[in-house]
C-alpha cells in the first residue's frame, strides 16, 4: 500500500499531510494497530534517509500525535475461585498426549509466559533445589522461578519421557523443536474455553488477581511474573529480592489450587511473608 502511493514520489516531497491521508482510512476502519505500524515503518525509512544524508526531516513524527491510541486488549482470564476450581479440574481431566497434559497442568503453577513454558529446557531446571532458572526472552534477564512440590512432581513424571532431550515439552513432530505455541490454546478450546473466556496467557492474570486478594505483597507477585521496573538500577537490585517470600507463595498457591480442585471451601486470607 505504501509503495503504491508513495513509491513514485521524491522523499523530500512527502509531507506530513500525505502520510496522514495515507493512514486516515485505517483510522476510520478502527484498524489502529495497523495504522501505528504503517506510520512506524514510514518513520524508520526516514530515519535511514536522514542518517545517509538523503533528507533532513522526518514528517512521520508529526503524524504520531494525530493517531488515536492503540486499543489494549487484555487477555481473558478467570478470576472467580469457583470458575478457577472448574478450570483446574478440567485441566486434570484433559485427555491429550502425556506431554501436553504435563504442560497444561504446569501452566497454572508457574506464573510464566506461555512461550517460556513451552520452550523450557532441562538444563535450566534443578529439581533438587526446586528451581527453574532461565533467560527471559522478552526482557533478556535471568529469572528464578521457585517450584512447588506439585510442579516438581509433574516435571519428574515427564523427565522419564523427555529428560534425554533439550526441551521439557518437545514437539510431537520431532526435529528438535519445542511444543507448538498454540498447543495450550488448543487444549483450552478443546475443553470449551474460548479466547474470550480464558487464554494460555490468562493464567498470569488469574494468579496475580487472586494472590493480590489473598494479601501477598505486590513486589513478590510482580517479581514472580517477571515484570521488570523501568529503572535499570532498580531492575538489577530486584532480581534477587522476594525469593524467600516467593518460595512460600508458590507452594501456598499450588496448595490453594489443589484445594479448589478437590472441592474444599477456601476462604481468602491475608498471608505475607
SULSUL-V840719 format. One record per residue. N is the residue number from 1. RES is the residue in one letter. PHI is phi in whole degrees, 0 to 359 (999 if undefined). Layout:
BEGIN
<<N/RES/PHI> <N/RES/PHI>>
END
This chain:
BEGIN
<<1/X/999> <2/X/297> <3/X/294> <4/X/298> <5/X/269> <6/X/248> <7/X/300> <8/X/269> <9/X/260> <10/X/292> <11/X/298> <12/X/282> <13/X/267> <14/X/273> <15/X/258> <16/X/305> <17/X/299> <18/X/295> <19/X/292> <20/X/297> <21/X/294> <22/X/292> <23/X/271> <24/X/306> <25/X/300> <26/X/293> <27/X/296> <28/X/296> <29/X/274> <30/X/63> <31/X/268> <32/X/290> <33/X/299> <34/X/294> <35/X/300> <36/X/294> <37/X/293> <38/X/297> <39/X/298> <40/X/296> <41/X/292> <42/X/296> <43/X/299> <44/X/296> <45/X/298> <46/X/291> <47/X/300> <48/X/296> <49/X/297> <50/X/295> <51/X/297> <52/X/257> <53/X/73> <54/X/271> <55/X/201> <56/X/245> <57/X/234> <58/X/242> <59/X/294> <60/X/291> <61/X/295> <62/X/292> <63/X/286> <64/X/305> <65/X/292> <66/X/267> <67/X/270> <68/X/298> <69/X/298> <70/X/294> <71/X/286> <72/X/269> <73/X/258> <74/X/285> <75/X/288> <76/X/298> <77/X/210> <78/X/277> <79/X/230> <80/X/277> <81/X/308> <82/X/294> <83/X/292> <84/X/295> <85/X/301> <86/X/296> <87/X/300> <88/X/296> <89/X/296> <90/X/296> <91/X/299> <92/X/287> <93/X/261> <94/X/296> <95/X/252> <96/X/283> <97/X/295> <98/X/298> <99/X/298> <100/X/291> <101/X/303> <102/X/293> <103/X/296> <104/X/294> <105/X/293> <106/X/282> <107/X/304> <108/X/285> <109/X/262> <110/X/248> <111/X/71> <112/X/264> <113/X/294> <114/X/305> <115/X/295> <116/X/289> <117/X/292> <118/X/292> <119/X/257> <120/X/302> <121/X/246> <122/X/297> <123/X/295> <124/X/268> <125/X/256> <126/X/234> <127/X/289> <128/X/293> <129/X/276> <130/X/57> <131/X/220> <132/X/238> <133/X/245> <134/X/212> <135/X/270> <136/X/288> <137/X/293> <138/X/288> <139/X/250> <140/X/54> <141/X/225> <142/X/285> <143/X/232> <144/X/251> <145/X/247> <146/X/295> <147/X/251> <148/X/289> <149/X/297> <150/X/294> <151/X/295> <152/X/298> <153/X/298> <154/X/296> <155/X/292> <156/X/294> <157/X/290> <158/X/273> <159/X/299> <160/X/297> <161/X/264> <162/X/241> <163/X/298> <164/X/273> <165/X/257> <166/X/279> <167/X/264> <168/X/293> <169/X/239> <170/X/286> <171/X/291> <172/X/292> <173/X/277> <174/X/78> <175/X/77> <176/X/70> <177/X/260> <178/X/277> <179/X/303> <180/X/298> <181/X/289> <182/X/259> <183/X/295> <184/X/291> <185/X/300> <186/X/296> <187/X/297> <188/X/298> <189/X/295> <190/X/300> <191/X/276> <192/X/98> <193/X/259> <194/X/278> <195/X/291> <196/X/270> <197/X/251> <198/X/204> <199/X/234> <200/X/298> <201/X/286> <202/X/293> <203/X/303> <204/X/294> <205/X/292> <206/X/300> <207/X/296> <208/X/299> <209/X/297> <210/X/289> <211/X/290> <212/X/298> <213/X/294> <214/X/275> <215/X/96> <216/X/290> <217/X/292> <218/X/299> <219/X/300> <220/X/294> <221/X/295> <222/X/296> <223/X/293> <224/X/294> <225/X/284> <226/X/64> <227/X/274> <228/X/268> <229/X/298> <230/X/293> <231/X/288> <232/X/294> <233/X/294> <234/X/297> <235/X/298> <236/X/295> <237/X/293> <238/X/283> <239/X/303> <240/X/261> <241/X/279> <242/X/67> <243/X/296> <244/X/293> <245/X/296> <246/X/293> <247/X/299> <248/X/294> <249/X/295> <250/X/294> <251/X/290> <252/X/297> <253/X/295> <254/X/297> <255/X/294> <256/X/298> <257/X/295> <258/X/299> <259/X/296> <260/X/299> <261/X/299> <262/X/272> <263/X/86> <264/X/289> <265/X/272> <266/X/250> <267/X/267> <268/X/304> <269/X/218> <270/X/277> <271/X/220> <272/X/241> <273/X/286>>
END
